[in-house]
Amino acid sequence: MPSKEAIFQKKSTIMESQFSFNPNPLVRYLQKPAEQFTREDLIKYIEGNRIQQLNFRYVAGDGRLKTLNFVITGHDHLENILTFGERADGSSLFPFMETGSSDLYVVPRYRTAFINPFQEDPALELLCSFFDYEGNQLELSPENVLKKAITHFRKTTGMDMKMMGELEYYVNSKHEGLFPATDQKGYHESEPFAKFEGMRKEALQLIAACGGKIKYGHSEVGNFTLGEEAFEQHEIEFLPTDPEFAADQLIIAKWILRMLAETRKVEISFAPKITVGKAGSGLHFHMLVEKDGKNIVLEDGKLSVTARQIIAGILDTADALTAFGNTIPTSYLRLVPNQEAPTRICWGDRNRSALVRVPLGWTGKQNMAALANPDVKVSAKNGDSRQTFEFRVPDGSANIHLILAGLIVASLRGIQMPNALELADQLYVEGNIFRSLPKQELQQLPASCVESADRLKSKREIFENNGIFPKRLIDHTIASLTAFQDKNLSKELEENPEAARDLVRRYIHCQ
């Protein structure tokens, strides 16, 4: 019988093997997953690696990452920072907070810790949560709205939602003329035709080192030139995870891509539209629902009742969800007919024109690996289902926390709607939705920020129920969208390309 020391040694070896390939240096050093990080773990890493600087990061009302820097002066100082956080001016971070009572706390979340990949002297970065003067999580904070939505969904249904984003972006650089990609044919193109594949691969490595769970990266459809400028589209797709972490990794990924663009002296944009007639950039979200840790999107090889109910709920609120996912005038230059971006409220299997798409989910019974490798014995075990469904409306202007919270609220609404399955059947479309519409006319998505605000106003109670979205936050969202006064903008721009270019440039660096 093995000794206790031998058993302990074996367990230690297994643990080391489990974390040895993790790209996050904190995970490798601490030999535990990030979600188990404690304050003492971070202190151990900082002191053991002589880290001298600590940075708090948090997302403000404009959707951008903000920073508070600390120089560590000792163990007690470090412990105080990690325990109590620091004060900040809420009225400067959130436009809906009044200056008369705007002080708030920013407190770090240990699981988000990562090493800044761009700073020469090593610095530890931490994402933070906001708290009010009483020590309660800030009611109006978007990340708290998301937390409330997750908690209520889990408490009400006994299920969990997993989400992941598809982050599309353009790189804008000087046109060199060598190995030009074919216009609008950049999908999965390789170097040297995809000039910024190297930048994308570096981004993948850095995002993973900062804790991101990446599925893959590739070049996208959009490739075109405007005068001396060349625009090249790429995408980074993540793995399904809990919605809070799904939001965190998208925020960090955007920051990393912008930092890389700065170092390479190129421009990067997550804007929904760069120019009319060329592929726009979306921020699609895949979702799945779990019961007792098992994906239940499929039932006996078909889409489950729960999945169809959720899809119905999303379709029922899709027009209002644009208020959180499509927040600038150029959002509605992307949502136009006869392109892959959705315009009508419907869903379908493998249908990229639909608002909700059910993509391939490895449901076939063939052993594809064995067929691809006929001279090699390959076993294929049926594991947990990987099936998801995809919401294709949002773009890079989205308030990530609010659109995810809105999707969870919509999902719960679908589960509770008595006519959900009937609605799902009515709004299912096969083939090209512009050529083979169902008998009834499909409702269209909003065509402007003003129209989006009106749709949210008519359905605001859905989001305010159960205290998920505060009334003041909904009021602010409606007012912000209405202020664009863009109801007839698309028609006005049809015969004014110069004005269209000016508009795109104004919102080129959204969120």
Long-range contacts (C-beta under 8 A, 24 or more apart in sequence): 23-205, 23-208, 23-209, 24-114, 24-208, 24-209, 24-210, 24-211, 25-115, 25-209, 26-113, 26-114, 26-115, 34-111, 34-112, 34-113, 34-211, 35-111, 36-111, 37-110, 37-111, 37-113, 38-110, 39-79, 39-82, 39-83, 39-110, 41-110, 42-82, 42-110, 42-113, 42-124, 42-126, 43-75, 43-78, 43-79, 43-82, 45-113, 45-124, 46-72, 46-78, 46-124, 47-75, 49-122, 50-122, 51-122, 51-123, 51-124, 52-121, 52-122, 52-123, 53-119, 53-121, 53-122, 53-123, 53-124, 54-78, 54-81, 54-123, 54-124, 54-126, 55-116, 55-123, 55-124, 55-125, 55-126, 56-85, 56-86, 56-106, 56-108, 56-126, 56-128, 57-125, 57-126, 57-127, 57-128, 58-93, 58-106, 58-127, 58-128, 58-129, 58-130, 59-142, 59-143, 59-251, 59-400, 59-401, 60-93, 60-94, 61-93, 61-94, 61-95, 61-96, 62-511, 63-397, 63-398, 63-399, 63-400, 63-510, 63-511, 64-511, 65-251, 65-252, 65-254, 65-255, 66-93, 68-106, 81-108, 82-108, 82-110, 85-128, 85-131, 90-130, 90-138, 94-140, 94-141, 95-476, 96-140, 96-472, 96-473, 96-475, 96-476, 97-140, 101-133, 103-133, 104-130, 104-131, 104-132, 104-133, 104-138, 105-130, 105-131, 105-132, 105-135, 106-130, 106-131, 107-131, 111-245, 112-211, 112-248, 113-211, 114-209, 114-210, 114-211, 114-252, 115-209, 115-210, 117-206, 117-209, 117-210, 117-256, 118-259, 118-263, 125-210, 127-248, 127-251, 127-252, 139-470, 140-470, 140-472, 140-473, 142-399, 142-400, 142-401, 142-402, 142-405, 142-473, 143-244, 143-247, 143-401, 145-401, 145-402, 145-405, 145-468, 145-469, 145-470, 145-473, 146-243, 146-244, 146-247, 146-401, 146-402, 146-404, 146-405, 146-408, 147-244, 148-405, 148-467, 148-468, 149-243, 149-404, 149-405, 149-406, 149-408, 149-409, 149-468, 150-242, 150-243, 150-244, 150-408, 152-412, 152-466, 152-468, 153-408, 153-411, 153-412, 156-412, 157-412, 157-415, 158-291, 159-289, 159-290, 159-291, 159-296, 159-306, 160-242, 160-289, 160-290, 161-243, 161-287, 161-288, 161-289, 161-290, 161-408, 161-411, 162-240, 162-241, 162-242, 162-243, 162-246, 162-287, 162-288, 162-289, 162-290, 162-295, 163-240, 163-241, 163-242, 163-243, 163-246, 163-285, 163-286, 163-287, 163-404, 163-407, 164-213, 164-215, 164-237, 164-238, 164-239, 164-240, 164-241, 164-246, 164-285, 164-286, 164-388, 165-237, 165-238, 165-246, 165-250, 165-283, 165-284, 165-285, 165-286, 165-400, 166-235, 166-236, 166-237, 166-238, 166-282, 166-283, 166-284, 166-285, 166-286, 167-235, 167-236, 167-237, 167-238, 167-250, 167-253, 167-254, 167-270, 167-283, 167-396, 168-220, 168-233, 168-234, 168-235, 168-270, 168-281, 168-282, 168-283, 168-396, 169-233, 169-234, 169-235, 169-257, 169-268, 169-269, 169-270, 169-281, 169-396, 170-222, 170-231, 170-232, 170-233, 170-234, 170-268, 170-269, 170-271, 170-274, 170-281, 171-195, 171-196, 171-199, 171-231, 171-232, 171-233, 171-234, 171-261, 171-266, 171-267, 171-268, 172-229, 172-230, 172-231, 172-266, 172-267, 172-268, 172-269, 172-274, 173-229, 173-230, 173-232, 173-266, 173-267, 174-228, 174-229, 174-230, 175-225, 175-227, 175-228, 175-229, 175-230, 176-230, 180-225, 180-230, 181-223, 181-232, 182-223, 183-223, 183-224, 184-221, 184-222, 184-223, 184-224, 184-278, 184-279, 185-221, 185-223, 186-219, 186-220, 186-221, 186-222, 186-223, 186-232, 186-233, 187-218, 187-219, 187-220, 187-221, 188-218, 188-219, 189-219, 189-223, 190-219, 194-219, 194-232, 194-234, 195-230, 195-232, 196-232, 196-234, 196-266, 199-260, 199-261, 199-264, 199-266, 200-234, 200-236, 202-260, 203-236, 203-253, 203-256, 203-257, 203-260, 204-236, 206-256, 206-260, 207-236, 207-249, 207-252, 207-253, 207-256, 210-252, 210-256, 211-248, 211-249, 211-252, 212-238, 212-249, 212-252, 212-253, 213-238, 213-239, 213-241, 213-245, 213-249, 214-238, 214-239, 215-239, 220-279, 220-281, 221-279, 222-274, 222-278, 222-279, 222-280, 222-281, 224-275, 224-278, 226-275, 231-274, 231-275, 231-278, 233-279, 233-281, 240-286, 240-287, 240-288, 240-388, 243-404, 243-405, 243-408, 246-285, 246-404, 247-400, 247-401, 247-404, 250-283, 250-400, 251-400, 254-511, 267-508, 269-396, 269-508, 269-509, 270-395, 270-396, 270-397, 270-510, 270-511, 271-328, 271-330, 271-395, 271-396, 271-397, 271-504, 271-507, 271-508, 271-509, 271-510, 272-326, 272-328, 272-330, 272-331, 272-333, 272-334, 272-395, 272-396, 272-397, 272-510, 273-330, 273-331, 273-333, 273-334, 273-504, 274-504, 274-508, 275-500, 275-501, 275-504, 276-333, 276-493, 276-497, 276-500, 279-339, 279-340, 280-333, 280-334, 280-339, 280-341, 280-395, 281-334, 281-395, 281-396, 282-334, 282-341, 282-392, 282-393, 282-394, 282-395, 282-396, 283-325, 283-394, 283-395, 283-396, 283-398, 283-400, 284-390, 284-391, 284-392, 284-394, 285-390, 285-391, 285-394, 285-403, 285-404, 285-407, 286-359, 286-388, 286-389, 286-390, 286-391, 287-388, 287-389, 287-390, 287-391, 287-407, 287-411, 288-387, 288-388, 288-389, 289-411, 294-384, 294-385, 295-384, 295-385, 295-386, 295-387, 297-361, 297-385, 297-387, 297-388, 297-389, 298-361, 298-363, 298-385, 298-387, 301-363, 303-358, 303-387, 303-389, 305-421, 306-415, 307-389, 308-420, 308-421, 308-424, 309-414, 309-415, 309-417, 309-420, 309-421, 309-424, 310-389, 310-410, 310-411, 310-414, 310-415, 311-347, 311-356, 311-389, 311-414, 311-424, 312-414, 312-417, 312-420, 312-421, 312-423, 312-424, 312-427, 313-410, 313-411, 313-412, 313-413, 313-414, 313-415, 313-417, 313-420, 314-355, 314-356, 314-391, 314-407, 314-410, 314-411, 314-414, 315-345, 315-346, 315-347, 315-355, 315-356, 315-423, 315-424, 315-427, 316-410, 316-413, 316-414, 316-417, 316-423, 317-406, 317-409, 317-410, 317-413, 317-459, 317-462, 318-345, 318-355, 318-393, 318-410, 318-445, 319-345, 319-443, 319-445, 319-446, 319-452, 319-455, 319-459, 320-406, 320-452, 320-455, 320-456, 320-458, 320-459, 320-460, 320-462, 320-463, 321-391, 321-393, 321-394, 321-403, 321-406, 321-407, 321-410, 322-393, 322-445, 322-446, 322-452, 322-455, 323-452, 323-453, 323-455, 323-456, 323-477, 323-478, 323-481, 324-394, 324-398, 324-399, 324-402, 324-403, 324-405, 324-406, 324-477, 325-393, 325-394, 325-395, 325-397, 325-398, 325-399, 325-403, 325-406, 326-393, 326-394, 326-395, 326-397, 326-398, 326-446, 326-449, 326-452, 327-397, 327-398, 327-399, 327-449, 327-480, 327-481, 327-510, 327-511, 328-397, 328-449, 328-484, 328-507, 328-510, 329-448, 329-449, 329-484, 329-486, 329-489, 329-503, 329-507, 330-397, 330-503, 330-504, 330-507, 330-510, 331-395, 331-397, 331-449, 332-446, 332-447, 332-448, 332-449, 332-486, 332-489, 332-490, 333-490, 333-493, 333-500, 333-504, 334-395, 335-393, 335-445, 335-447, 336-490, 337-434, 338-434, 340-392, 341-392, 341-393, 342-392, 342-393, 342-445, 343-444, 343-445, 344-433, 344-437, 344-442, 344-443, 344-444, 344-445, 345-427, 345-442, 345-443, 345-444, 345-445, 346-427, 346-428, 346-429, 346-433, 346-438, 346-442, 347-389, 347-424, 347-427, 347-428, 347-429, 348-428, 348-429, 348-430, 348-433, 349-430, 351-429, 351-430, 351-431, 351-433, 352-392, 353-432, 353-433, 353-434, 354-392, 354-429, 354-433, 355-391, 355-392, 355-393, 355-445, 356-389, 356-390, 356-391, 356-392, 357-389, 357-390, 357-392, 358-387, 358-389, 358-390, 359-388, 359-389, 359-390, 361-385, 361-386, 361-387, 361-388, 362-386, 362-387, 363-387, 393-445, 396-510, 396-511, 397-507, 397-510, 397-511, 398-511, 399-511, 400-511, 402-469, 402-477, 405-468, 405-469, 406-463, 406-469, 409-462, 409-463, 409-465, 409-468, 409-469, 410-462, 413-462, 447-490, 448-484, 448-486, 448-487, 448-488, 448-489, 448-490, 449-481, 449-482, 449-484, 449-486, 450-481, 450-482, 450-484, 450-485, 450-486, 450-487, 451-487, 452-481, 453-477, 453-478, 453-479, 453-481, 453-482, 456-481
